[in-house]
Amino acid sequence: MDAYVNIGRWFSILYRRSQQFIVEACQEQGLTYSEFVLLVRLYDHEGSKQDELAAMLLLDKAVVTRTVNSLEEKGYITRRQDDKDKRVRHVYLTELGKERHTFLRNVIQCWADYLCEELPQENVRTVFAAFEQLTDRACKADLVAIARNIPDGGMPHGKN
């Protein structure tokens, strides 16, 4: 396999195994992967509107609505109407949601620590910085334009 195929495979494995770990770690909390992700984002953005959460997480609004409904039923969050626009609802943590903050942060830290355990500290810093840059670039990407620029029968030309 060439490097381009390998990197796609590596990202896929890291994503799937990370998701599996989070599901296993959150099983006793009764949380799904989507619920975990939304709660962790909400800790830093409490009071966000549902559509803002969807944009932050790069998720469909319907997925966020289902996840928010589920978290509300489980007692982790509550929604409040906007004072000015009654159609808008802001999402807030309940006491239960706030109590789980440390645990949920520790879930991802534990997994990252495990993955990086055998790497020299300098490499860990480099990996974290590289992932941040790659994520930033992926979020800014015009996926349609890039996808339409793939040449037939060869490697992509130039850097996009």
Backbone bond lengths (Angstrom), bond angles and torsions (degrees), N, CA, C in turn:
res aa  C-N    CA-C-N  psi(-1)  N-CA   C-N-CA  omega(-1)  CA-C   N-CA-C  phi
1 M - - - 1.458 - - 1.521 109.89 -
2 D 1.310 114.91 140.38 1.453 117.19 178.20 1.532 110.56 -83.05
3 A 1.319 115.60 171.27 1.472 121.50 -174.43 1.526 112.22 -60.22
4 Y 1.334 117.85 -37.42 1.462 119.98 -178.40 1.528 111.64 -66.96
5 V 1.307 117.24 -39.76 1.467 120.42 177.07 1.520 109.25 -67.90
6 N 1.318 117.34 -41.16 1.465 120.80 179.76 1.525 112.08 -61.95
7 I 1.317 117.82 -43.33 1.467 118.86 -177.22 1.527 110.64 -64.48
8 G 1.321 117.14 -38.59 1.463 119.85 175.63 1.520 111.11 -62.54
9 R 1.307 116.42 -41.75 1.465 121.80 178.21 1.523 110.54 -64.54
10 W 1.342 116.91 -42.83 1.471 120.53 -179.19 1.528 111.63 -63.96
11 F 1.331 116.52 -44.86 1.467 119.88 177.69 1.529 110.06 -60.26
12 S 1.319 116.28 -43.16 1.455 121.28 -179.26 1.534 111.32 -62.54
13 I 1.307 116.80 -44.19 1.464 121.03 179.22 1.522 110.43 -65.26
14 L 1.327 117.30 -46.05 1.467 120.03 178.97 1.525 111.11 -59.75
15 Y 1.311 116.93 -42.47 1.463 120.44 179.56 1.530 110.62 -63.97
16 R 1.323 117.01 -51.39 1.470 120.49 -176.81 1.526 111.96 -63.27
17 R 1.333 116.93 -44.46 1.469 119.63 -178.65 1.528 110.72 -69.31
18 S 1.320 117.56 -35.71 1.464 120.87 176.58 1.522 109.70 -64.30
19 Q 1.310 116.33 -44.15 1.458 120.88 178.40 1.529 110.29 -61.59
20 Q 1.315 117.48 -44.71 1.465 121.29 178.99 1.527 111.07 -61.79
21 F 1.328 117.26 -41.68 1.460 120.61 178.94 1.527 110.57 -62.43
22 I 1.316 116.66 -47.00 1.467 120.86 -178.47 1.524 110.67 -61.97
23 V 1.311 117.43 -43.29 1.470 121.09 177.84 1.527 110.09 -59.90
24 E 1.323 116.87 -45.68 1.475 120.88 179.41 1.525 110.78 -63.24
25 A 1.312 117.12 -45.37 1.468 121.49 -177.52 1.531 111.58 -66.09
26 C 1.321 117.27 -31.63 1.475 121.21 -175.19 1.525 113.31 -97.48
27 Q 1.317 116.35 4.41 1.455 120.50 -177.19 1.529 112.11 -57.32
28 E 1.322 117.77 -45.85 1.469 120.94 -179.10 1.532 111.89 -67.53
29 Q 1.332 117.00 -23.63 1.464 120.98 177.75 1.526 111.16 -81.65
30 G 1.330 115.95 -11.33 1.463 120.03 -178.45 1.511 113.00 74.62
31 L 1.340 116.90 25.75 1.464 121.04 -176.29 1.520 111.34 -106.94
32 T 1.324 115.53 140.03 1.452 121.55 172.85 1.529 108.98 -86.38
33 Y 1.312 116.07 172.87 1.459 120.60 177.56 1.529 110.85 -60.79
34 S 1.327 117.01 -46.54 1.471 120.66 -179.63 1.519 111.60 -61.08
35 E 1.325 116.31 -39.71 1.461 120.37 179.25 1.529 110.58 -66.30
36 F 1.331 116.46 -41.66 1.464 121.04 176.90 1.520 110.14 -57.33
37 V 1.326 116.70 -50.72 1.463 121.92 -177.09 1.525 111.06 -60.05
38 L 1.326 116.41 -44.30 1.463 119.70 -179.38 1.523 111.23 -66.01
39 L 1.322 117.73 -42.99 1.468 120.30 179.05 1.523 111.74 -62.30
40 V 1.318 117.24 -44.30 1.467 120.31 -179.63 1.530 110.44 -61.62
41 R 1.314 117.63 -39.73 1.467 121.18 178.07 1.528 110.06 -68.82
42 L 1.317 116.42 -37.88 1.457 120.97 -177.81 1.531 112.14 -66.76
43 Y 1.321 117.75 -28.18 1.470 119.92 178.68 1.528 111.19 -58.90
44 D 1.309 116.60 -34.89 1.464 120.46 179.88 1.526 113.10 -94.39
45 H 1.331 116.95 -8.70 1.468 120.55 -175.33 1.525 110.92 -138.27
46 E 1.319 116.03 43.81 1.457 120.00 -179.25 1.531 109.32 -61.88
47 G 1.329 115.19 140.26 1.460 120.46 -178.61 1.518 113.01 91.22
48 S 1.332 116.63 1.58 1.464 119.93 178.19 1.518 110.67 -66.85
49 K 1.324 114.31 154.59 1.463 120.19 173.07 1.523 107.76 -80.30
50 Q 1.329 116.53 156.95 1.459 120.02 -179.28 1.521 112.27 -59.96
51 D 1.333 117.56 -39.39 1.467 118.82 -179.93 1.526 110.97 -68.93
52 E 1.335 117.58 -29.49 1.469 120.36 175.10 1.528 110.44 -67.96
53 L 1.325 116.89 -40.09 1.464 120.46 176.62 1.529 110.47 -62.97
54 A 1.320 116.90 -41.44 1.464 121.12 177.90 1.522 110.47 -59.62
55 A 1.329 116.87 -44.02 1.469 120.80 179.72 1.527 111.20 -66.19
56 M 1.329 117.29 -42.56 1.470 120.76 179.71 1.518 111.90 -62.10
57 L 1.328 115.97 -37.92 1.463 121.08 -175.24 1.523 113.19 -93.73
58 L 1.339 115.79 -1.53 1.469 121.66 -177.21 1.526 110.96 54.97
59 L 1.339 114.81 44.99 1.458 121.47 -179.63 1.518 110.38 -119.39
60 D 1.306 115.34 155.22 1.449 122.25 175.00 1.532 109.08 -64.03
61 K 1.329 116.59 142.85 1.473 120.99 -179.15 1.530 111.76 -58.93
62 A 1.325 117.14 -35.14 1.467 120.35 179.82 1.528 111.24 -65.32
63 V 1.323 116.73 -38.23 1.468 120.88 177.85 1.528 109.84 -64.28
64 V 1.318 116.09 -43.65 1.464 120.44 179.50 1.527 110.00 -64.59
65 T 1.320 117.38 -41.25 1.465 120.49 178.68 1.527 110.82 -60.64
66 R 1.326 117.70 -45.76 1.469 121.07 178.21 1.523 111.09 -61.87
67 T 1.327 116.41 -42.50 1.462 120.90 -179.05 1.523 110.86 -66.71
68 V 1.321 116.72 -43.31 1.467 121.22 178.31 1.530 109.67 -63.26
69 N 1.330 117.48 -43.07 1.470 120.51 177.94 1.529 110.76 -58.26
70 S 1.320 115.88 -44.80 1.464 120.66 -179.40 1.528 111.37 -64.76
71 L 1.322 117.15 -45.07 1.468 120.61 179.38 1.526 111.32 -64.50
72 E 1.319 116.18 -34.23 1.465 119.70 177.71 1.534 109.87 -67.56
73 E 1.338 116.59 -42.92 1.469 120.86 177.82 1.526 111.70 -61.75
74 K 1.334 116.41 -34.54 1.469 121.37 -179.20 1.528 112.28 -82.03
75 G 1.321 116.83 -6.72 1.454 120.94 176.13 1.521 115.99 87.05
76 Y 1.341 117.92 14.45 1.465 121.35 -178.42 1.527 112.91 -86.34
77 I 1.326 116.48 -28.26 1.461 120.23 -176.12 1.521 110.05 -138.86
78 T 1.315 114.82 166.97 1.456 122.24 172.32 1.526 107.35 -138.76
79 R 1.328 115.65 155.65 1.465 120.76 177.89 1.520 108.76 -117.62
80 R 1.328 114.15 142.90 1.469 120.31 177.43 1.517 109.12 -130.41
81 Q 1.319 114.76 140.42 1.460 119.91 178.06 1.513 110.38 -68.25
82 D 1.313 114.57 146.55 1.462 121.44 173.80 1.524 108.73 -68.68
83 D 1.328 116.39 140.44 1.465 120.65 -178.85 1.527 112.21 -63.28
84 K 1.329 117.10 -34.45 1.464 120.90 -174.55 1.525 113.17 -94.18
85 D 1.328 116.85 -35.56 1.463 121.12 -177.29 1.526 108.40 -123.99
86 K 1.309 116.84 104.40 1.471 122.10 -174.64 1.531 112.90 -65.71
87 R 1.330 118.52 -15.14 1.469 121.07 177.46 1.514 112.02 -78.03
88 V 1.328 116.80 -20.51 1.465 122.49 -175.84 1.523 110.14 -92.41
89 R 1.330 115.50 135.24 1.459 120.48 177.95 1.522 109.08 -124.32
90 H 1.319 115.22 133.44 1.462 122.36 177.99 1.528 108.53 -98.09
91 V 1.320 115.65 146.94 1.466 121.40 -175.90 1.528 109.10 -107.60
92 Y 1.330 115.39 130.16 1.466 122.79 -179.12 1.523 109.89 -129.97
93 L 1.309 115.79 152.74 1.458 121.95 175.68 1.523 109.80 -78.99
94 T 1.323 115.96 143.71 1.460 121.24 171.18 1.530 107.12 -87.70
95 E 1.312 116.42 179.07 1.470 119.72 175.85 1.527 110.44 -59.07
96 L 1.347 116.83 -41.85 1.463 120.24 177.62 1.531 110.29 -59.51
97 G 1.317 116.58 -46.12 1.464 120.28 179.05 1.516 112.11 -59.78
98 K 1.318 116.34 -41.29 1.473 120.72 179.11 1.533 111.38 -68.08
99 E 1.337 116.11 -36.98 1.468 120.25 179.43 1.524 111.94 -63.48
100 R 1.320 117.51 -30.56 1.473 122.03 -176.73 1.536 113.36 -86.04
101 H 1.314 116.41 -2.73 1.462 121.06 -175.94 1.533 112.57 -53.96
102 T 1.307 117.28 -54.45 1.469 120.63 -176.80 1.520 111.05 -60.78
103 F 1.321 116.75 -44.73 1.461 119.71 179.32 1.522 111.42 -58.85
104 L 1.327 116.60 -48.50 1.464 119.67 -176.71 1.527 111.74 -65.80
105 R 1.309 118.07 -37.74 1.472 120.52 175.31 1.533 109.87 -64.39
106 N 1.327 116.20 -38.30 1.462 120.11 -179.68 1.524 112.50 -68.15
107 V 1.328 117.51 -27.92 1.464 120.65 178.64 1.524 109.53 -58.28
108 I 1.310 116.58 -53.76 1.462 119.33 -176.20 1.526 111.31 -71.66
109 Q 1.329 117.16 -33.57 1.462 119.91 177.52 1.527 110.73 -65.63
110 C 1.310 116.73 -41.51 1.462 121.14 178.14 1.528 110.59 -60.15
111 W 1.330 116.88 -44.27 1.462 121.06 -179.78 1.537 110.74 -65.70
112 A 1.315 116.70 -45.21 1.474 120.10 178.82 1.525 110.65 -62.83
113 D 1.327 117.32 -42.31 1.471 120.94 177.81 1.519 110.68 -60.99
114 Y 1.328 116.49 -41.85 1.466 119.92 178.51 1.532 110.56 -62.30
115 L 1.317 116.64 -48.10 1.462 120.39 -178.11 1.528 112.09 -61.05
116 C 1.324 116.63 -36.24 1.466 121.29 -173.92 1.528 113.59 -96.02
117 E 1.318 116.55 0.60 1.465 122.09 -173.10 1.526 114.13 -50.52
118 E 1.307 117.66 -40.67 1.471 120.86 -174.74 1.526 113.21 -96.99
119 L 1.331 116.53 4.64 1.465 120.25 179.03 1.524 110.25 -91.65
120 P 1.323 117.20 142.77 1.468 118.66 171.98 1.530 109.88 -61.51
121 Q 1.329 116.91 147.25 1.469 121.71 -176.12 1.526 112.01 -55.14
122 E 1.313 117.77 -36.65 1.467 120.65 178.41 1.527 110.98 -62.11
123 N 1.330 116.89 -40.04 1.458 120.62 177.88 1.526 111.38 -66.76
124 V 1.334 116.87 -36.42 1.459 120.93 178.74 1.527 109.50 -61.39
125 R 1.318 116.64 -46.64 1.469 120.26 178.59 1.532 110.53 -60.90
126 T 1.322 116.72 -40.63 1.462 121.18 179.51 1.525 110.94 -65.17
127 V 1.333 117.29 -43.35 1.463 121.58 179.30 1.528 110.24 -62.86
128 F 1.327 117.50 -46.10 1.463 121.02 179.96 1.529 110.31 -60.93
129 A 1.322 116.96 -45.55 1.465 120.86 179.96 1.532 110.48 -64.19
130 A 1.325 116.68 -41.24 1.469 120.13 -179.92 1.523 110.98 -65.58
131 F 1.327 117.67 -42.74 1.461 120.14 177.90 1.520 111.30 -62.61
132 E 1.315 116.84 -38.59 1.465 119.87 177.64 1.526 110.35 -62.71
133 Q 1.330 117.05 -44.28 1.465 120.64 179.15 1.528 111.24 -65.36
134 L 1.332 116.35 -43.68 1.464 119.80 -179.79 1.526 111.08 -63.22
135 T 1.323 116.63 -41.78 1.462 120.83 179.14 1.516 110.72 -64.68
136 D 1.321 117.14 -44.27 1.455 121.13 178.86 1.527 110.30 -59.79
137 R 1.318 116.01 -45.37 1.466 120.35 -179.73 1.531 110.74 -65.42
138 A 1.332 117.28 -40.70 1.468 120.98 179.26 1.526 110.73 -62.99
139 C 1.322 117.06 -39.14 1.468 120.43 179.97 1.521 112.04 -68.16
140 K 1.308 117.51 -32.09 1.461 121.95 -178.96 1.530 112.88 -85.15
141 A 1.313 117.52 -11.10 1.463 121.91 -172.48 1.518 112.39 -65.43
142 D 1.320 115.62 137.82 1.459 122.23 169.26 1.531 105.47 -87.73
143 L 1.329 115.53 90.60 1.464 120.86 -172.45 1.516 112.92 -59.39
144 V 1.303 117.25 -38.49 1.464 120.62 -179.77 1.519 110.13 -64.02
145 A 1.319 117.15 -48.12 1.469 120.64 -178.73 1.527 111.23 -62.79
146 I 1.314 117.01 -42.95 1.469 120.37 179.95 1.525 110.33 -65.57
147 A 1.334 116.65 -44.29 1.464 120.73 -179.20 1.524 111.73 -63.37
148 R 1.322 116.50 -33.92 1.469 119.73 -179.89 1.527 112.17 -78.48
149 N 1.313 117.27 -8.68 1.461 122.30 -177.10 1.531 112.00 -100.58
150 I 1.319 118.19 13.98 1.468 121.08 179.74 1.521 108.09 -82.87
151 P 1.321 116.56 121.19 1.464 118.83 -179.63 1.531 111.30 -74.90
152 D 1.309 115.49 154.79 1.460 120.58 175.43 1.506 110.25 -78.09
153 G 1.315 116.50 135.01 1.457 122.04 170.92 1.508 117.28 67.16
154 G 1.292 119.62 29.14 1.452 119.27 177.99 1.509 111.33 -167.34
155 M 1.299 114.33 -175.35 1.456 120.84 179.45 1.527 108.35 -77.82
156 P 1.341 116.44 150.44 1.474 119.03 176.23 1.518 109.99 -56.23
157 H 1.335 116.06 141.12 1.449 118.74 -179.30 1.519 110.65 -91.93
158 G 1.303 114.69 136.24 1.460 121.47 176.60 1.508 113.58 65.84
159 K 1.292 115.12 172.69 1.456 121.28 175.42 1.515 108.19 -95.85
160 N 1.326 116.32 135.72 1.472 120.22 -179.95 1.486 110.78 -98.15
